[in-house]
Amino acid sequence: MDFTNPKTMGDCWIVNDGVMGGVSQSALRQDAQGMFFEGQVSLENNGGFASMRSMVQFPKGTQLLELVAKGDGKQYKLVLRTALAPRVNYAANFIAEPIWQTHQFNLNQFKPTFRGQAINAPTLSFADVVEFGILISNNQAGPFAIQLKTIQSV
């Protein structure tokens, strides 16, 4: 996925803690260097997360994902979902430093969770992934901003 292409942003959507009564807010914004995911995380009303998502497919045999991003120095999660276990989030942490960085993720870095809690789940295969997302949580209240350039399989 190339987030410098304005059409890519049209395939993305927001899921915040409002689905559980929280009041965090976020938005997507296009820029020539990539798409911004930004907003405000609030811990009020048992909230505390903001996320963006998009449908995605990775080729069979993919062993590594590369995400090119820069941000605000906060911790984010790259979240994957499969059709085989649609309620399970497979999440890997990374820090979005204020310079462009290429983050590499292998299968072993993704831990299965349900509503933020670790669970037992089917083994992840990148070829089974149908959705990816970027999530900010872990009591990181306040403003946040991350800019995405690309995510690709290696």
C-alpha positions in Angstrom: 0.0 0.0 0.0 1.3 3.4 -1.0 0.0 6.1 1.3 1.4 8.9 -0.9 -1.4 8.0 -3.3 -4.5 10.0 -2.3 -6.8 7.1 -3.4 -5.3 4.9 -0.7 -6.8 7.1 2.0 -10.3 6.5 0.6 -9.9 2.8 1.4 -9.1 3.5 5.1 -11.5 4.0 8.0 -11.3 5.0 11.7 -12.3 2.9 14.7 -11.9 4.7 18.1 -12.9 3.9 21.6 -16.4 5.4 21.0 -17.5 1.9 20.1 -17.1 1.2 23.9 -18.2 4.6 25.2 -14.9 6.4 25.1 -14.4 9.9 23.6 -11.0 9.7 21.8 -11.0 11.3 18.4 -8.9 10.8 15.3 -8.8 11.6 11.6 -6.9 10.8 8.4 -5.3 13.6 6.4 -3.5 13.3 3.1 0.0 14.8 2.4 2.3 14.5 -0.6 4.8 12.5 1.6 2.1 10.1 3.0 -1.1 9.8 5.0 -1.4 11.3 8.5 -3.3 9.4 11.2 -3.7 11.9 14.0 -6.0 12.9 16.9 -6.5 12.9 20.6 -6.6 9.9 22.9 -8.8 10.3 26.0 -9.0 8.0 29.0 -12.4 9.3 29.9 -15.5 6.9 30.0 -13.2 3.9 30.0 -11.7 4.9 26.7 -8.1 5.0 25.7 -7.5 4.0 22.0 -7.7 5.3 18.5 -7.1 3.3 15.3 -7.2 3.4 11.5 -7.8 0.3 9.4 -7.8 -0.8 5.8 -8.3 -4.0 3.8 -5.0 -5.5 2.6 -3.7 -8.7 1.0 -0.1 -10.0 1.1 1.2 -12.6 -1.3 1.6 -16.2 -0.3 5.2 -16.8 1.0 5.5 -13.4 2.6 7.9 -13.7 5.5 8.3 -10.0 6.5 6.3 -6.8 6.4 7.9 -3.4 6.1 6.2 -0.2 7.3 7.7 3.1 6.5 6.5 5.8 8.9 7.4 8.7 11.1 5.7 10.1 14.1 5.7 11.7 17.6 7.9 9.2 19.5 4.9 7.3 20.9 4.3 3.6 20.8 1.9 2.3 18.2 0.8 -1.2 17.2 0.6 -2.6 13.7 -2.5 -4.7 13.9 -3.5 -7.5 11.5 -6.7 -9.5 11.1 -7.5 -12.6 9.2 -10.7 -14.2 7.8 -9.9 -17.3 9.7 -10.1 -15.5 13.1 -11.9 -12.3 12.4 -12.3 -11.2 16.1 -8.6 -11.7 16.8 -6.1 -8.8 16.5 -2.5 -9.9 15.9 -0.5 -6.9 17.2 3.2 -5.9 17.1 4.5 -2.8 18.9 6.8 -0.1 17.4 7.9 3.4 18.2 7.1 6.1 15.6 10.2 8.3 15.8 10.1 11.8 14.3 12.2 10.7 11.3 11.3 8.3 8.5 12.0 4.8 9.5 11.5 1.4 8.0 10.0 -0.9 10.6 10.3 -4.6 9.8 7.9 -7.2 11.3 8.2 -10.9 11.2 5.5 -13.4 12.1 6.9 -14.0 15.6 6.4 -10.3 16.6 2.6 -10.5 16.3 0.8 -11.5 19.5 -2.9 -12.5 19.3 -5.3 -10.4 21.4 -9.0 -9.9 21.9 -10.0 -6.4 23.3 -6.5 -5.9 24.3 -6.1 -9.1 26.3 -3.7 -11.9 25.2 -5.4 -15.0 24.0 -4.7 -18.3 22.3 -5.5 -18.1 18.6 -4.6 -19.8 15.3 -1.1 -19.3 14.1 -0.7 -16.1 11.9 0.2 -16.4 8.3 0.7 -13.1 6.4 -1.1 -14.7 3.4 -4.3 -15.0 5.5 -4.4 -11.3 6.4 -7.4 -9.4 5.1 -7.1 -6.2 7.2 -4.4 -4.1 8.8 -4.5 -1.2 11.2 -2.5 1.3 13.2 -3.5 1.5 16.9 -2.5 3.8 19.7 -3.4 2.7 23.2 -1.7 1.7 26.4 -2.8 4.8 28.5 -1.1 7.2 26.1 -3.6 10.1 26.6 -3.2 13.3 24.7 -2.5 14.3 21.1 -0.8 11.9 18.7 0.3 12.0 15.0 1.9 9.3 12.8 2.5 9.6 9.1 2.5 6.5 6.9 4.3 6.2 3.7 4.1 2.5 2.7 3.4 -1.0 4.0 4.6 -3.9 1.9 5.5 -7.5 2.0 9.0 -8.8 1.6 
